[in-house]
């Protein structure tokens, strides 16, 4: 996995988790949903990069 893509995936996951926590703290369901979406995007990017790595072996 390219280091920059791995970092980007981890950053998206962290942003998503933070948004979810903030949404839960204030009771904002829209912010919670945005957090889930950001975290899912990070998970998808990480899975894509992992798949690319297995193809290189």
Predicted model as a PDB file, atoms N, CA, C, CB and O in Angstrom, pLDDT in the B-factor column:
MODEL        1                                                                  
ATOM      1  N   UNK A   1       0.848  -1.165   0.000  1.00 55.00           N  
ATOM      2  CA  UNK A   1       0.000   0.000   0.000  1.00 55.00           C  
ATOM      3  C   UNK A   1       0.896   1.230   0.000  1.00 55.00           C  
ATOM      4  CB  UNK A   1      -0.966  -0.004   1.216  1.00 55.00           C  
ATOM      5  O   UNK A   1       1.830   1.328   0.796  1.00 55.00           O  
ATOM      6  N   UNK A   2       0.613   2.146  -0.876  1.00 74.00           N  
ATOM      7  CA  UNK A   2       1.383   3.379  -0.924  1.00 74.00           C  
ATOM      8  C   UNK A   2       1.214   4.118   0.400  1.00 74.00           C  
ATOM      9  CB  UNK A   2       0.939   4.270  -2.120  1.00 74.00           C  
ATOM     10  O   UNK A   2       0.110   4.205   0.939  1.00 74.00           O  
ATOM     11  N   UNK A   3       2.296   4.635   0.906  1.00 82.00           N  
ATOM     12  CA  UNK A   3       2.261   5.285   2.216  1.00 82.00           C  
ATOM     13  C   UNK A   3       1.280   6.449   2.248  1.00 82.00           C  
ATOM     14  CB  UNK A   3       3.649   5.773   2.594  1.00 82.00           C  
ATOM     15  O   UNK A   3       0.580   6.646   3.241  1.00 82.00           O  
ATOM     16  N   UNK A   4       1.227   7.212   1.177  1.00 88.00           N  
ATOM     17  CA  UNK A   4       0.327   8.369   1.165  1.00 88.00           C  
ATOM     18  C   UNK A   4      -1.134   7.934   1.146  1.00 88.00           C  
ATOM     19  CB  UNK A   4       0.622   9.261  -0.045  1.00 88.00           C  
ATOM     20  O   UNK A   4      -1.976   8.560   1.789  1.00 88.00           O  
ATOM     21  N   UNK A   5      -1.438   6.870   0.415  1.00 87.00           N  
ATOM     22  CA  UNK A   5      -2.817   6.372   0.377  1.00 87.00           C  
ATOM     23  C   UNK A   5      -3.210   5.759   1.716  1.00 87.00           C  
ATOM     24  CB  UNK A   5      -2.987   5.336  -0.747  1.00 87.00           C  
ATOM     25  O   UNK A   5      -4.348   5.902   2.165  1.00 87.00           O  
ATOM     26  N   UNK A   6      -2.256   5.071   2.352  1.00 88.00           N  
ATOM     27  CA  UNK A   6      -2.534   4.492   3.664  1.00 88.00           C  
ATOM     28  C   UNK A   6      -2.812   5.599   4.675  1.00 88.00           C  
ATOM     29  CB  UNK A   6      -1.353   3.612   4.136  1.00 88.00           C  
ATOM     30  O   UNK A   6      -3.738   5.493   5.479  1.00 88.00           O  
ATOM     31  N   UNK A   7      -2.021   6.645   4.634  1.00 92.00           N  
ATOM     32  CA  UNK A   7      -2.224   7.773   5.542  1.00 92.00           C  
ATOM     33  C   UNK A   7      -3.557   8.456   5.270  1.00 92.00           C  
ATOM     34  CB  UNK A   7      -1.079   8.783   5.410  1.00 92.00           C  
ATOM     35  O   UNK A   7      -4.259   8.864   6.196  1.00 92.00           O  
ATOM     36  N   UNK A   8      -3.896   8.573   4.002  1.00 93.00           N  
ATOM     37  CA  UNK A   8      -5.169   9.212   3.648  1.00 93.00           C  
ATOM     38  C   UNK A   8      -6.350   8.378   4.149  1.00 93.00           C  
ATOM     39  CB  UNK A   8      -5.267   9.409   2.118  1.00 93.00           C  
ATOM     40  O   UNK A   8      -7.338   8.928   4.637  1.00 93.00           O  
ATOM     41  N   UNK A   9      -6.247   7.057   4.030  1.00 94.00           N  
ATOM     42  CA  UNK A   9      -7.307   6.172   4.508  1.00 94.00           C  
ATOM     43  C   UNK A   9      -7.456   6.284   6.019  1.00 94.00           C  
ATOM     44  CB  UNK A   9      -7.019   4.718   4.109  1.00 94.00           C  
ATOM     45  O   UNK A   9      -8.572   6.374   6.530  1.00 94.00           O  
ATOM     46  N   UNK A  10      -6.344   6.278   6.729  1.00 94.00           N  
ATOM     47  CA  UNK A  10      -6.379   6.390   8.193  1.00 94.00           C  
ATOM     48  C   UNK A  10      -6.928   7.753   8.616  1.00 94.00           C  
ATOM     49  CB  UNK A  10      -4.967   6.177   8.789  1.00 94.00           C  
ATOM     50  O   UNK A  10      -7.657   7.850   9.603  1.00 94.00           O  
ATOM     51  N   UNK A  11      -6.581   8.796   7.876  1.00 95.00           N  
ATOM     52  CA  UNK A  11      -7.091  10.132   8.195  1.00 95.00           C  
ATOM     53  C   UNK A  11      -8.599  10.196   7.996  1.00 95.00           C  
ATOM     54  CB  UNK A  11      -6.399  11.195   7.329  1.00 95.00           C  
ATOM     55  O   UNK A  11      -9.307  10.776   8.820  1.00 95.00           O  
ATOM     56  N   UNK A  12      -9.095   9.610   6.915  1.00 95.00           N  
ATOM     57  CA  UNK A  12     -10.545   9.590   6.679  1.00 95.00           C  
ATOM     58  C   UNK A  12     -11.259   8.827   7.787  1.00 95.00           C  
ATOM     59  CB  UNK A  12     -10.865   8.956   5.310  1.00 95.00           C  
ATOM     60  O   UNK A  12     -12.329   9.235   8.239  1.00 95.00           O  
ATOM     61  N   UNK A  13     -10.667   7.723   8.221  1.00 96.00           N  
ATOM     62  CA  UNK A  13     -11.269   6.946   9.291  1.00 96.00           C  
ATOM     63  C   UNK A  13     -11.301   7.752  10.595  1.00 96.00           C  
ATOM     64  CB  UNK A  13     -10.501   5.631   9.492  1.00 96.00           C  
ATOM     65  O   UNK A  13     -12.296   7.732  11.320  1.00 96.00           O  
ATOM     66  N   UNK A  14     -10.219   8.452  10.882  1.00 97.00           N  
ATOM     67  CA  UNK A  14     -10.148   9.253  12.108  1.00 97.00           C  
ATOM     68  C   UNK A  14     -11.145  10.405  12.072  1.00 97.00           C  
ATOM     69  CB  UNK A  14      -8.729   9.795  12.310  1.00 97.00           C  
ATOM     70  O   UNK A  14     -11.810  10.686  13.069  1.00 97.00           O  
ATOM     71  N   UNK A  15     -11.249  11.067  10.936  1.00 96.00           N  
ATOM     72  CA  UNK A  15     -12.207  12.163  10.787  1.00 96.00           C  
ATOM     73  C   UNK A  15     -13.624  11.640  10.983  1.00 96.00           C  
ATOM     74  CB  UNK A  15     -12.066  12.836   9.400  1.00 96.00           C  
ATOM     75  O   UNK A  15     -14.446  12.283  11.634  1.00 96.00           O  
ATOM     76  N   UNK A  16     -13.901  10.477  10.419  1.00 97.00           N  
ATOM     77  CA  UNK A  16     -15.223   9.874  10.555  1.00 97.00           C  
ATOM     78  C   UNK A  16     -15.564   9.548  11.998  1.00 97.00           C  
ATOM     79  CB  UNK A  16     -15.308   8.623   9.720  1.00 97.00           C  
ATOM     80  O   UNK A  16     -16.673   9.816  12.458  1.00 97.00           O  
ATOM     81  N   UNK A  17     -14.610   8.971  12.706  1.00 97.00           N  
ATOM     82  CA  UNK A  17     -14.843   8.629  14.110  1.00 97.00           C  
ATOM     83  C   UNK A  17     -15.033   9.886  14.955  1.00 97.00           C  
ATOM     84  CB  UNK A  17     -13.676   7.796  14.658  1.00 97.00           C  
ATOM     85  O   UNK A  17     -15.869   9.910  15.858  1.00 97.00           O  
ATOM     86  N   UNK A  18     -14.263  10.923  14.664  1.00 98.00           N  
ATOM     87  CA  UNK A  18     -14.394  12.174  15.405  1.00 98.00           C  
ATOM     88  C   UNK A  18     -15.753  12.822  15.142  1.00 98.00           C  
ATOM     89  CB  UNK A  18     -13.262  13.141  15.028  1.00 98.00           C  
ATOM     90  O   UNK A  18     -16.393  13.337  16.059  1.00 98.00           O  
ATOM     91  N   UNK A  19     -16.183  12.793  13.889  1.00 97.00           N  
ATOM     92  CA  UNK A  19     -17.484  13.372  13.545  1.00 97.00           C  
ATOM     93  C   UNK A  19     -18.614  12.599  14.220  1.00 97.00           C  
ATOM     94  CB  UNK A  19     -17.685  13.380  12.017  1.00 97.00           C  
ATOM     95  O   UNK A  19     -19.583  13.191  14.695  1.00 97.00           O  
ATOM     96  N   UNK A  20     -18.482  11.294  14.258  1.00 98.00           N  
ATOM     97  CA  UNK A  20     -19.497  10.486  14.931  1.00 98.00           C  
ATOM     98  C   UNK A  20     -19.561  10.830  16.423  1.00 98.00           C  
ATOM     99  CB  UNK A  20     -19.202   8.985  14.740  1.00 98.00           C  
ATOM    100  O   UNK A  20     -20.642  10.996  16.988  1.00 98.00           O  
ATOM    101  N   UNK A  21     -18.400  10.932  17.042  1.00 98.00           N  
ATOM    102  CA  UNK A  21     -18.355  11.249  18.469  1.00 98.00           C  
ATOM    103  C   UNK A  21     -18.961  12.621  18.743  1.00 98.00           C  
ATOM    104  CB  UNK A  21     -16.911  11.198  18.984  1.00 98.00           C  
ATOM    105  O   UNK A  21     -19.712  12.797  19.703  1.00 98.00           O  
ATOM    106  N   UNK A  22     -18.632  13.581  17.901  1.00 98.00           N  
ATOM    107  CA  UNK A  22     -19.191  14.926  18.069  1.00 98.00           C  
ATOM    108  C   UNK A  22     -20.702  14.900  17.863  1.00 98.00           C  
ATOM    109  CB  UNK A  22     -18.532  15.919  17.083  1.00 98.00           C  
ATOM    110  O   UNK A  22     -21.443  15.551  18.599  1.00 98.00           O  
ATOM    111  N   UNK A  23     -21.152  14.160  16.878  1.00 98.00           N  
ATOM    112  CA  UNK A  23     -22.578  14.047  16.618  1.00 98.00           C  
ATOM    113  C   UNK A  23     -23.318  13.412  17.777  1.00 98.00           C  
ATOM    114  CB  UNK A  23     -22.816  13.249  15.365  1.00 98.00           C  
ATOM    115  O   UNK A  23     -24.409  13.852  18.141  1.00 98.00           O  
ATOM    116  N   UNK A  24     -22.726  12.379  18.357  1.00 97.00           N  
ATOM    117  CA  UNK A  24     -23.349  11.736  19.516  1.00 97.00           C  
ATOM    118  C   UNK A  24     -23.377  12.694  20.706  1.00 97.00           C  
ATOM    119  CB  UNK A  24     -22.595  10.439  19.889  1.00 97.00           C  
ATOM    120  O   UNK A  24     -24.350  12.722  21.460  1.00 97.00           O  
ATOM    121  N   UNK A  25     -22.310  13.480  20.874  1.00 98.00           N  
ATOM    122  CA  UNK A  25     -22.222  14.388  22.012  1.00 98.00           C  
ATOM    123  C   UNK A  25     -23.308  15.465  21.970  1.00 98.00           C  
ATOM    124  CB  UNK A  25     -20.849  15.039  22.050  1.00 98.00           C  
ATOM    125  O   UNK A  25     -23.846  15.848  23.008  1.00 98.00           O  
ATOM    126  N   UNK A  26     -23.625  15.945  20.780  1.00 98.00           N  
ATOM    127  CA  UNK A  26     -24.616  17.019  20.664  1.00 98.00           C  
ATOM    128  C   UNK A  26     -25.975  16.524  20.184  1.00 98.00           C  
ATOM    129  CB  UNK A  26     -24.110  18.081  19.722  1.00 98.00           C  
ATOM    130  O   UNK A  26     -26.925  17.303  20.101  1.00 98.00           O  
ATOM    131  N   UNK A  27     -26.073  15.237  19.868  1.00 97.00           N  
ATOM    132  CA  UNK A  27     -27.339  14.679  19.416  1.00 97.00           C  
ATOM    133  C   UNK A  27     -27.697  15.036  17.989  1.00 97.00           C  
ATOM    134  CB  UNK A  27     -28.423  15.128  20.311  1.00 97.00           C  
ATOM    135  O   UNK A  27     -28.876  15.112  17.645  1.00 97.00           O  
ATOM    136  N   UNK A  28     -26.700  15.254  17.158  1.00 97.00           N  
ATOM    137  CA  UNK A  28     -26.910  15.633  15.763  1.00 97.00           C  
ATOM    138  C   UNK A  28     -26.796  14.388  14.888  1.00 97.00           C  
ATOM    139  CB  UNK A  28     -25.885  16.723  15.316  1.00 97.00           C  
ATOM    140  O   UNK A  28     -25.696  13.899  14.627  1.00 97.00           O  
ATOM    141  N   UNK A  29     -27.939  13.884  14.441  1.00 98.00           N  
ATOM    142  CA  UNK A  29     -27.959  12.654  13.652  1.00 98.00           C  
ATOM    143  C   UNK A  29     -27.323  12.837  12.277  1.00 98.00           C  
ATOM    144  CB  UNK A  29     -29.383  12.165  13.494  1.00 98.00           C  
ATOM    145  O   UNK A  29     -26.744  11.895  11.737  1.00 98.00           O  
ATOM    146  N   UNK A  30     -27.421  14.018  11.711  1.00 98.00           N  
ATOM    147  CA  UNK A  30     -26.821  14.278  10.397  1.00 98.00           C  
ATOM    148  C   UNK A  30     -25.291  14.203  10.487  1.00 98.00           C  
ATOM    149  CB  UNK A  30     -27.265  15.670   9.859  1.00 98.00           C  
ATOM    150  O   UNK A  30     -24.637  13.674   9.588  1.00 98.00           O  
ATOM    151  N   UNK A  31     -24.731  14.732  11.569  1.00 97.00           N  
ATOM    152  CA  UNK A  31     -23.279  14.686  11.764  1.00 97.00           C  
ATOM    153  C   UNK A  31     -22.825  13.248  12.002  1.00 97.00           C  
ATOM    154  CB  UNK A  31     -22.857  15.588  12.950  1.00 97.00           C  
ATOM    155  O   UNK A  31     -21.761  12.847  11.532  1.00 97.00           O  
ATOM    156  N   UNK A  32     -23.619  12.483  12.719  1.00 97.00           N  
ATOM    157  CA  UNK A  32     -23.295  11.066  12.937  1.00 97.00           C  
ATOM    158  C   UNK A  32     -23.247  10.339  11.597  1.00 97.00           C  
ATOM    159  CB  UNK A  32     -24.336  10.395  13.883  1.00 97.00           C  
ATOM    160  O   UNK A  32     -22.334   9.552  11.344  1.00 97.00           O  
ATOM    161  N   UNK A  33     -24.230  10.603  10.741  1.00 98.00           N  
ATOM    162  CA  UNK A  33     -24.278   9.957   9.423  1.00 98.00           C  
ATOM    163  C   UNK A  33     -23.088  10.362   8.561  1.00 98.00           C  
ATOM    164  CB  UNK A  33     -25.585  10.310   8.704  1.00 98.00           C  
ATOM    165  O   UNK A  33     -22.514   9.527   7.862  1.00 98.00           O  
ATOM    166  N   UNK A  34     -22.717  11.632   8.609  1.00 97.00           N  
ATOM    167  CA  UNK A  34     -21.546  12.082   7.849  1.00 97.00           C  
ATOM    168  C   UNK A  34     -20.283  11.394   8.357  1.00 97.00           C  
ATOM    169  CB  UNK A  34     -21.392  13.615   7.942  1.00 97.00           C  
ATOM    170  O   UNK A  34     -19.394  11.056   7.575  1.00 97.00           O  
ATOM    171  N   UNK A  35     -20.211  11.190   9.663  1.00 97.00           N  
ATOM    172  CA  UNK A  35     -19.069  10.485  10.245  1.00 97.00           C  
ATOM    173  C   UNK A  35     -18.997   9.049   9.776  1.00 97.00           C  
ATOM    174  CB  UNK A  35     -19.138  10.524  11.755  1.00 97.00           C  
ATOM    175  O   UNK A  35     -17.920   8.546   9.455  1.00 97.00           O  
ATOM    176  N   UNK A  36     -20.149   8.384   9.736  1.00 97.00           N  
ATOM    177  CA  UNK A  36     -20.190   7.010   9.227  1.00 97.00           C  
ATOM    178  C   UNK A  36     -19.732   6.962   7.778  1.00 97.00           C  
ATOM    179  CB  UNK A  36     -21.606   6.426   9.355  1.00 97.00           C  
ATOM    180  O   UNK A  36     -18.998   6.056   7.383  1.00 97.00           O  
ATOM    181  N   UNK A  37     -20.165   7.936   6.987  1.00 97.00           N  
ATOM    182  CA  UNK A  37     -19.791   7.969   5.564  1.00 97.00           C  
ATOM    183  C   UNK A  37     -18.292   8.179   5.399  1.00 97.00           C  
ATOM    184  CB  UNK A  37     -20.560   9.083   4.828  1.00 97.00           C  
ATOM    185  O   UNK A  37     -17.662   7.522   4.570  1.00 97.00           O  
ATOM    186  N   UNK A  38     -17.722   9.079   6.173  1.00 97.00           N  
ATOM    187  CA  UNK A  38     -16.280   9.342   6.074  1.00 97.00           C  
ATOM    188  C   UNK A  38     -15.480   8.119   6.506  1.00 97.00           C  
ATOM    189  CB  UNK A  38     -15.889  10.561   6.935  1.00 97.00           C  
ATOM    190  O   UNK A  38     -14.478   7.773   5.880  1.00 97.00           O  
ATOM    191  N   UNK A  39     -15.920   7.475   7.565  1.00 97.00           N  
ATOM    192  CA  UNK A  39     -15.212   6.289   8.031  1.00 97.00           C  
ATOM    193  C   UNK A  39     -15.319   5.161   7.003  1.00 97.00           C  
ATOM    194  CB  UNK A  39     -15.769   5.829   9.390  1.00 97.00           C  
ATOM    195  O   UNK A  39     -14.348   4.441   6.770  1.00 97.00           O  
ATOM    196  N   UNK A  40     -16.479   5.008   6.395  1.00 97.00           N  
ATOM    197  CA  UNK A  40     -16.669   3.982   5.369  1.00 97.00           C  
ATOM    198  C   UNK A  40     -15.781   4.259   4.155  1.00 97.00           C  
ATOM    199  CB  UNK A  40     -18.148   3.915   4.942  1.00 97.00           C  
ATOM    200  O   UNK A  40     -15.239   3.331   3.553  1.00 97.00           O  
ATOM    201  N   UNK A  41     -15.635   5.524   3.801  1.00 96.00           N  
ATOM    202  CA  UNK A  41     -14.757   5.874   2.681  1.00 96.00           C  
ATOM    203  C   UNK A  41     -13.316   5.496   2.995  1.00 96.00           C  
ATOM    204  CB  UNK A  41     -14.855   7.380   2.362  1.00 96.00           C  
ATOM    205  O   UNK A  41     -12.598   4.989   2.133  1.00 96.00           O  
ATOM    206  N   UNK A  42     -12.899   5.743   4.222  1.00 95.00           N  
ATOM    207  CA  UNK A  42     -11.545   5.365   4.641  1.00 95.00           C  
ATOM    208  C   UNK A  42     -11.355   3.861   4.626  1.00 95.00           C  
ATOM    209  CB  UNK A  42     -11.248   5.906   6.032  1.00 95.00           C  
ATOM    210  O   UNK A  42     -10.312   3.363   4.204  1.00 95.00           O  
ATOM    211  N   UNK A  43     -12.371   3.135   5.090  1.00 96.00           N  
ATOM    212  CA  UNK A  43     -12.295   1.668   5.077  1.00 96.00           C  
ATOM    213  C   UNK A  43     -12.223   1.141   3.650  1.00 96.00           C  
ATOM    214  CB  UNK A  43     -13.506   1.058   5.802  1.00 96.00           C  
ATOM    215  O   UNK A  43     -11.471   0.209   3.367  1.00 96.00           O  
ATOM    216  N   UNK A  44     -12.997   1.731   2.758  1.00 96.00           N  
ATOM    217  CA  UNK A  44     -12.989   1.302   1.358  1.00 96.00           C  
ATOM    218  C   UNK A  44     -11.635   1.584   0.710  1.00 96.00           C  
ATOM    219  CB  UNK A  44     -14.109   2.008   0.574  1.00 96.00           C  
ATOM    220  O   UNK A  44     -11.110   0.750  -0.028  1.00 96.00           O  
ATOM    221  N   UNK A  45     -11.072   2.760   0.987  1.00 94.00           N  
ATOM    222  CA  UNK A  45      -9.757   3.103   0.419  1.00 94.00           C  
ATOM    223  C   UNK A  45      -8.699   2.129   0.934  1.00 94.00           C  
ATOM    224  CB  UNK A  45      -9.363   4.569   0.776  1.00 94.00           C  
ATOM    225  O   UNK A  45      -7.842   1.684   0.172  1.00 94.00           O  
ATOM    226  N   UNK A  46      -8.756   1.800   2.214  1.00 93.00           N  
ATOM    227  CA  UNK A  46      -7.791   0.879   2.790  1.00 93.00           C  
ATOM    228  C   UNK A  46      -7.931  -0.516   2.167  1.00 93.00           C  
ATOM    229  CB  UNK A  46      -7.968   0.807   4.314  1.00 93.00           C  
ATOM    230  O   UNK A  46      -6.930  -1.170   1.875  1.00 93.00           O  
ATOM    231  N   UNK A  47      -9.167  -0.966   1.968  1.00 93.00           N  
ATOM    232  CA  UNK A  47      -9.405  -2.272   1.353  1.00 93.00           C  
ATOM    233  C   UNK A  47      -8.907  -2.287  -0.091  1.00 93.00           C  
ATOM    234  CB  UNK A  47     -10.904  -2.626   1.404  1.00 93.00           C  
ATOM    235  O   UNK A  47      -8.331  -3.278  -0.541  1.00 93.00           O  
ATOM    236  N   UNK A  48      -9.127  -1.195  -0.811  1.00 92.00           N  
ATOM    237  CA  UNK A  48      -8.668  -1.105  -2.205  1.00 92.00           C  
ATOM    238  C   UNK A  48      -7.152  -1.203  -2.274  1.00 92.00           C  
ATOM    239  CB  UNK A  48      -9.143   0.213  -2.853  1.00 92.00           C  
ATOM    240  O   UNK A  48      -6.608  -1.916  -3.117  1.00 92.00           O  
ATOM    241  N   UNK A  49      -6.478  -0.495  -1.394  1.00 89.00           N  
ATOM    242  CA  UNK A  49      -5.016  -0.524  -1.393  1.00 89.00           C  
ATOM    243  C   UNK A  49      -4.491  -1.895  -0.984  1.00 89.00           C  
ATOM    244  CB  UNK A  49      -4.464   0.548  -0.456  1.00 89.00           C  
ATOM    245  O   UNK A  49      -3.485  -2.357  -1.523  1.00 89.00           O  
ATOM    246  N   UNK A  50      -5.151  -2.539  -0.051  1.00 89.00           N  
ATOM    247  CA  UNK A  50      -4.735  -3.880   0.368  1.00 89.00           C  
ATOM    248  C   UNK A  50      -4.898  -4.862  -0.788  1.00 89.00           C  
ATOM    249  CB  UNK A  50      -5.552  -4.352   1.596  1.00 89.00           C  
ATOM    250  O   UNK A  50      -4.056  -5.739  -0.981  1.00 89.00           O  
ATOM    251  N   UNK A  51      -5.971  -4.719  -1.551  1.00 89.00           N  
ATOM    252  CA  UNK A  51      -6.195  -5.576  -2.704  1.00 89.00           C  
ATOM    253  C   UNK A  51      -5.119  -5.347  -3.766  1.00 89.00           C  
ATOM    254  CB  UNK A  51      -7.588  -5.325  -3.293  1.00 89.00           C  
ATOM    255  O   UNK A  51      -4.642  -6.296  -4.388  1.00 89.00           O  
ATOM    256  N   UNK A  52      -4.745  -4.095  -3.965  1.00 87.00           N  
ATOM    257  CA  UNK A  52      -3.686  -3.791  -4.919  1.00 87.00           C  
ATOM    258  C   UNK A  52      -2.373  -4.422  -4.463  1.00 87.00           C  
ATOM    259  CB  UNK A  52      -3.523  -2.266  -5.086  1.00 87.00           C  
ATOM    260  O   UNK A  52      -1.605  -4.916  -5.289  1.00 87.00           O  
ATOM    261  N   UNK A  53      -2.107  -4.411  -3.151  1.00 82.00           N  
ATOM    262  CA  UNK A  53      -0.879  -5.002  -2.632  1.00 82.00           C  
ATOM    263  C   UNK A  53      -0.837  -6.506  -2.858  1.00 82.00           C  
ATOM    264  CB  UNK A  53      -0.737  -4.699  -1.152  1.00 82.00           C  
ATOM    265  O   UNK A  53       0.217  -7.053  -3.182  1.00 82.00           O  
ATOM    266  N   UNK A  54      -1.965  -7.178  -2.694  1.00 83.00           N  
ATOM    267  CA  UNK A  54      -1.958  -8.642  -2.877  1.00 83.00           C  
ATOM    268  C   UNK A  54      -1.752  -8.980  -4.348  1.00 83.00           C  
ATOM    269  CB  UNK A  54      -3.284  -9.275  -2.360  1.00 83.00           C  
ATOM    270  O   UNK A  54      -1.211 -10.040  -4.664  1.00 83.00           O  
ATOM    271  N   UNK A  55      -2.169  -8.105  -5.244  1.00 76.00           N  
ATOM    272  CA  UNK A  55      -1.968  -8.333  -6.667  1.00 76.00           C  
ATOM    273  C   UNK A  55      -0.512  -8.176  -7.080  1.00 76.00           C  
ATOM    274  CB  UNK A  55      -2.827  -7.388  -7.464  1.00 76.00           C  
ATOM    275  O   UNK A  55      -0.101  -8.704  -8.113  1.00 76.00           O  
ATOM    276  N   UNK A  56       0.255  -7.470  -6.301  1.00 71.00           N  
ATOM    277  CA  UNK A  56       1.665  -7.217  -6.620  1.00 71.00           C  
ATOM    278  C   UNK A  56       2.560  -8.357  -6.183  1.00 71.00           C  
ATOM    279  CB  UNK A  56       2.130  -5.932  -5.969  1.00 71.00           C  
ATOM    280  O   UNK A  56       3.718  -8.416  -6.597  1.00 71.00           O  
ATOM    281  N   UNK A  57       2.065  -9.254  -5.370  1.00 67.00           N  
ATOM    282  CA  UNK A  57       2.901 -10.338  -4.846  1.00 67.00           C  
ATOM    283  C   UNK A  57       2.972 -11.496  -5.780  1.00 67.00           C  
ATOM    284  CB  UNK A  57       2.393 -10.803  -3.525  1.00 67.00           C  
ATOM    285  O   UNK A  57       3.637 -12.488  -5.483  1.00 67.00           O  
TER     286      UNK A  57                                                      
ENDMDL                                                                          
END                                                                             
